Structures are given as C-alpha cells and as structure tokens.
Amino acid sequence: MIFITGDVHGEYDLRKFGKDEFPVQSELTKKDYVIICGDFGFLWDESKTEKYWLKWLDRKPWTTLWIDGNHENYTLLSRYLIEDWNGGKIQKITDSIYHLCRGSIFTIEGRKIFAFGGAESHDKQFRTPGISYWPQEMPSLKELITGAENLNRNDWKTDIVVSHSLPTFILKELGMTEIYQPNTLTDYFEKLNRKMDFDLWFSGHYHRNLQCTHRHYMIFDSIAQITDDGFSIVSGEEM
C-alpha cells in the first residue's frame, strides 16, 4: 500500500503517525510506503531529541519516503550517498527511511511516481543562511533539467506527482501569491503540468488539506491512501 501525507517538521507534526490517529498501521509491513511531501525536518541539528524521534519513525512498520521541503538542513542531507532505487535516485537515511531525490521517477506498487522537492521560504529574510535557511531549498538548473529529461524518457506519463510547492496558476487561482510568490520552481511546475499525463498531484508546504483542482491537492495532517480509483483519506479531515 502507498500512503501520502504532508509536512512533519521533525517531531512537531508526528502525531498523525500515532496508533490512534493512524490505526491501519497495525496491518502494514516494510513493503508498504508512507510518502511525506516535504519539510521532513529530521536532519536539522543532530540533537538527542531529533535522533530519538528519527529512530521512533524508523521502527514504524512501514517504509518512509520523503521529499525535501524548504525547511531542511541541506548541509546534513548532502552527507548521504545517492543510490539507485526502484528506477530513481534516493538517499538512504536509515534502513527504512529514504529521501527521494529531485526529478526522479519511481515505480512503486506498479505506479509511476514523479518526485520533486524544494520550495522557497517566504520568511527567509528572518532566517540565518546555513543555520535556519539554505539556498539549496530552491532547485538548481541541473535538477530542473534532470526532472524534465526523466519525464521525457517516460513519454511524459506518470501516475502521481509528489512535490512541496505547486504550479503558479494554482497559487494565483487561490489568491495565495501575496504570501507564496511565484518563482522559478512554481513556473517550472506549471510548464510540466501542461505537458505531463498524470492522475494525482500532492503537495505539502501550505499546511492545508485542500482539493485545488480535480487532480491537484494540498495535504498536511491528513493521510491519503492510494487506491485503484484515486485515493481515500484514512486519517484526518477530508479534502
């Protein structure tokens, strides 16, 4: 099974993975996957508290997959080797926690999943570079090209997109551009959106559980299970 949820920000939003909030976990194994759509936050300061909760998550019955958001320590993340996994590139944080590298397409449970993390912090002017903010939160030109090349090799077809931010047109339609200003990444997603053949697009970052279009969804503390006819919410509020 594949589940998708939003940001966890380290231990701050882990409550959604509790047994009462996410009871289906008693039926899961390491062959089941929970995908976090950015702001993982467990590679931040290497504190004892952080290590405790990272181990707690690692011991959960499923395998955790995550894309990076804007609130990650990219210096720490860069220490992990890049490996091949299920058709794409990952960084293995623990035996059952994997970072999905930007622009990769993975085949998981027979579905193609395009992963592309990153977003621009709207509060970066109040943050300290290399301590609470990293320029790598925004993708490099190489990463943008890699994503497009991988999609092209797959005839621009994928089943699910997981990202941290969304295409520019959605931010405009929802009147969110005053806070979440369009940038090179949201414009890039808009170009991909026009060209891709896909079924569902999930994004974290905005701290909402919201259906934006018939294919685009913001997800935060809800957990969606991918089904044959789309998805169902198994924990948290409906969208």
Residue, then its C-alpha position, 0 to 999 in steps of 0.5 A: m500500500i502507498f500512503i501520502t501525507g504532508d509536512v512533519h517538521g521533525e517531531y512537531d507534526l508526528r502525531k498523525f503517525g500515532k496508533d490512534e490517529f493512524p490505526v491501519q498501521s497495525e496491518l502494514t509491513k516494510k513493503d508498504y510506503v508512507i510518502i511525506c511531501g516535504d519539510f521532513g525536518f529530521l536532519w536539522d541539528e543532530s540533537k538527542t531529541e531529533k535522533y530519538w524521534l528519527k529512530w521512533l519513525d524508523r521502527k514504524p512498520w512501514t517504509t518512509l519516503w520523503i521529499d525535501g521541503n524548504h525547511e531542511n538542513y541541506t548541509l546534513l542531507s548532502r552527507y548521504l550517498i545517492e543510490d539507485w532505487n526502484g528506477g530513481k535516485i534516493q538517499k538512504i537515511t536509515d534502513s527504512i527511511y529514504h529521501l527521494c531525490r529531485g526529478s526522479i521517477f519511481t515505480i512503486e506498487g506498479r505506479k509511476i511516481f514523479a518526485f520533486g522537492g524544494a520550495e522557497s521560504h517566504d520568511k527567509q529574510f528572518r532566517t540565518p543562511g546555513i543555520s535556519y535557511w539554505p539556498q539549496e531549498m530552491p532547485s538548481l538548473k541541473e535538477l530542473i533539467t534532470g526532472a524534465e529529461n526523466l519525464n521525457r524518457n517516460d513519454w511524459k506519463t506518470d501516475i502521481v506527482v509528489s512535490h512541496s510547492l505547486p504550479t503558479f496558476i494554482l497559487k494565483e487561482l487561490g489568491m495565495t501569491e501575496i504570501y507564496q510568490p511565484n518563482t522559478l520552481t512554481d513556473y517550472f511546475e506549471k510548464l510540466n503540468r501542461k505537458m505531463d499525463f498524470d492522475l494525482w498531484f500532492s503537495g505539502h508546504y501550505h499546511r492545508n488539506l485542500q482539493c485545488t483542482h480535480r487532480h491537484y491537492m494540498i495535504f498536511d495532517s491528513i493521510a491519503q491512501i492510494t487506491d485503484d480509483g484515486f485515493s481515500i483519506v484514512s486519517g484526518e479531515e477530508m479534502 
